[in-house]
């Protein structure tokens, strides 16, 4: 036991210095007035009509987004489970995309595709001979909801698909032999069996959309801001007010704690007995006897347009956006984003942003693996709810709050000795390592303890046994966790928005800056590069065996 | 009554069921016995309407049911995994196939029948494996199906419970006069439970007969060795006298029941270990091992190089590892073609 607590010291020390202490400082700042602690500021905020609007909008758009994601995603999950057709496996792996696609690229894709002079409007104006763009969703509630639904529908589809394929196919068959037709079987057996995972997916999407930052920031504008965006505006906006930012951060902290708790509750619902060994039978999609199945095209074609349009628009725009000196297609925008010249909008050079992103991701991945492995090791040895809560606490804190805490902490010694990039590295480490723990723990717990014992009886010390037996056996899991951590850090923009500064800029933040200055060509080129790097890493992650899904968002 | 006529079913390149025909008369309990992968579950699923046969017909009560969907067939199916709906209570499960106002009465009645009165409100996961099995049976019986199908219904239970339940199950089905098709790979279960047993091998029907006949007069080497222990020695019919034959095995002439064999046929001489008597008789075997099994000894030996299994109630030490034995009853079987 003593060795376990000694092992716990290192992660506790790191979390204490880089997480708990800065977070407590935010609480103190939010509560302190004239040298004493009081709840006045928080209560004052809650009666402020602007803040009330923020809260209402945040929860309202999250609920709408979750419902729309369900409507869009459930048929996709159904489709993937019940039909066989060429490209099914490919389509299934495409649903992993939202887990790694940086959300700022989604926002950019929406602007380029659905915007006033976006691809869709231009196409419809040409087609119908209109003078005015027919679709006007940008900078409304619906832009945010639609982007969130687009982003999260595949999450719902994956949940539905996984639980449907995990359910015993004998159950609907039993209903049929008892006299129920296909419709009654679906309504009284299949649907109730899927309900727990549908609710769990809804809860997850609701949490993700409540804490979403980049999409409302880029698509909602200042009018349709969420609480998270509100904290950012107080901390980094025109009128900097740290105590107000801290007080609002406390509100969102309570919100995210409550939602995380609710989500965990919903996840541990009804236990469904899993599979009788037989896979779910799949029906052929194209069948002469059942031409009605062709009706699926009515869902699939518009869905493909909504899902692929924004991403296609980014890639297309990076080559086709009009550039000074020369007709498209052009590589002008790619030349621009690798330029080392200072850009006043970025307060950095574009190439500097690419470099910083890669360095930060590498650093955060290394730290997160180290931290994640030691936390997994500690939790394996010591079974304590309190310790587990402490060691996994950053999971329940939103990235904006984390960013605010680190922003304040890195202004003061001892952390102020480190450069601004380090604040981002630490932030990303804290955001990412819980997923490393989640990925590695089940693998580690599944290892036969006799293997390490055998190594020990053969003369290996604890470190050598870990290095030569445990680590190689966890290898693929560690590799997958590392790739996932890297992709997550590359696409993360929320904490970066709080922590960026002159010369400290990453790729997603650069995309946002280009987008904000309506420099679409550069934004598209940078986004295409980011997506390419992320896709490469994600492919490595999928290859190394994706074994978990969780609360994961850039 | 259930009739299956010339059923064929292929999955990809694998033939699961080949030219399979069978009649289960009203009120009969028929066991479909065979090793795993022999196609017996596929036959069951075809009867239930969960698989479409490539060729052949399913007749229920004399009417061609082949094109009917499962819900129209009036066939009850007890699944191997029970397939109890986890979101419904015991009563909800049993009532699922029932219509009309007297559903609750019927549920109570049928639960009483399987000995689960008072369990109406429980959820399936709150029941033991044996109780779940009873609920699955009750659910299938509740709509009073014309034919009841059972897919290895006892295989998920431990040995003692399996033995206890199979007696109960037989008594219950007989009391209800149910026409039933019972799939199993357990030969003891099939013999103990069924009125007749159909042995299946690689999609085909091998032999169908009442249990005692199947055990005592198997028609193929496969049936002989699948139901219990068998000695099978290659030989030749050298003489025929009515339904008796003389079979020459390893230079020794052994009398046997003739069956279908004719003089000069290459046959297998078949006898069960308990049909030979140890300690007396004309033959001498080299004993290789003897296992003490409590109520008997099982002796492995060789007779002129041929493997031999014998059973003995008593054990006397054998000089020089040899034993004399006689064969009281044997039978000539044609080897599989």
Interface residues (C-beta under 8 A of the other chain):
Chain A: X168 X170 X171 X173 X174 X175 X176 X177 X178 X179 X180 X181 X188 X189 X192 X193 X195 X270 X271 X272 X273 X276
Chain B: X48 X49 X50 X69 X70 X71 X73 X74 X75 X76 X77 X79 X80 X81 X83 X85 X86 X87 X96 X97 X99 X125 X139 X140 X143
